[in-house]
């Protein structure tokens, strides 16, 4: 038998705090919470809250340069202004995975996975 508890945003963040995980900004926690809530509605099933798995599946970056470097992205940004560079990186990411430009200008991406429906 499985027991499920519906969690709100505060509960979601508290689960990370209970594990002393400070990997994400408030904006990133909110975006991930919304993602899993929508996913649960879309598939019609409960989504298990596993903070360790979430930490392995998601990364938050301070800027687009960090995303390019850490993920070995091949992209030409010559001649573009900063906003256009961010947009180009986001377009490339969205073609490969789930990516969000957050209100704090950080970039949140889900680990590049093959064969998984997102």
PyMOL commands that set and color helices and strands:
alter all, ss='L'
color gray80, all
select helices_A, chain A and resi 9-18+26-43+51-57+64-70+82-94
alter helices_A, ss='H'
color red, helices_A
select strands_A, chain A and resi 58-61+99-101+107-110
alter strands_A, ss='S'
color yellow, strands_A
deselect
rebuild
show_as cartoon
